[in-house]
Amino acid sequence: KTLEDALKYLDYNKIAGNKALVKKFRSLYYGKLRFIDDQIRRVVDFCNKKNIWDNTILIFTSDHGEMLGDHELITKGVKHFDKGIRCPLIVYGSGVKHSVSDSLVTSLDFFPTFCDMADVPVKPPLEGKSFINQCVGKEEAEKRNEIPVLYHASENKSVYSLITSDYFR
């Protein structure tokens, strides 16, 4: 796609050159994030009130980042800039150690991780790899160095990318 096509996406071309409107666009987006934060606070407050943290794990993530006008782009897409592909993954609760990891994780990893957290045995083959060790402060069992990505740009065209631990290709 051309830059012109990218600017037309979701009518972004109507505000792309206007700094005040881009600022408002970003402000509205951050307002949505605040709303999500407030809802997570409600869940945390409920768990505190019911005193159920010994038996609860809270996991927060999203499906993609947001360009917010950087590189004259919005939302996500085939151009894998960090802002568009980095997603939050926050794990909190019983047995979870406070730490930060830069490991690559994909949504395929959630199922085996949830099974490990619940002490439910799973039988291979699974595409995902549990990230339970990062959650409990242990050495990673299977470190991921890359994640292949298939992006369908249109019905007749697909774009293959490879996100690695040091960059994307």
Rosetta blueprint (number, residue, H / E / L):
1 K L
2 T L
3 L H
4 E H
5 D H
6 A H
7 L H
8 K H
9 Y H
10 L H
11 D H
12 Y H
13 N H
14 K H
15 I L
16 A L
17 G L
18 N L
19 K H
20 A H
21 L H
22 V H
23 K H
24 K H
25 F H
26 R H
27 S H
28 L H
29 Y H
30 Y H
31 G H
32 K H
33 L H
34 R H
35 F H
36 I H
37 D H
38 D H
39 Q H
40 I H
41 R H
42 R H
43 V H
44 V H
45 D H
46 F H
47 C H
48 N H
49 K H
50 K H
51 N L
52 I L
53 W H
54 D H
55 N H
56 T L
57 I E
58 L E
59 I E
60 F E
61 T E
62 S L
63 D L
64 H L
65 G L
66 E L
67 M L
68 L L
69 G L
70 D H
71 H H
72 E H
73 L L
74 I L
75 T L
76 K L
77 G L
78 V L
79 K L
80 H L
81 F L
82 D H
83 K H
84 G H
85 I H
86 R L
87 C L
88 P L
89 L E
90 I E
91 V E
92 Y E
93 G E
94 S L
95 G L
96 V L
97 K L
98 H L
99 S L
100 V L
101 S L
102 D L
103 S L
104 L L
105 V L
106 T L
107 S H
108 L H
109 D H
110 F H
111 F H
112 P H
113 T H
114 F H
115 C H
116 D H
117 M H
118 A L
119 D L
120 V L
121 P L
122 V L
123 K L
124 P L
125 P L
126 L L
127 E L
128 G L
129 K L
130 S L
131 F L
132 I H
133 N H
134 Q H
135 C H
136 V H
137 G L
138 K L
139 E L
140 E L
141 A L
142 E L
143 K L
144 R L
145 N L
146 E E
147 I E
148 P E
149 V E
150 L E
151 Y E
152 H E
153 A E
154 S E
155 E L
156 N L
157 K E
158 S E
159 V E
160 Y E
161 S E
162 L E
163 I E
164 T E
165 S L
166 D L
167 Y L
168 F E
169 R L
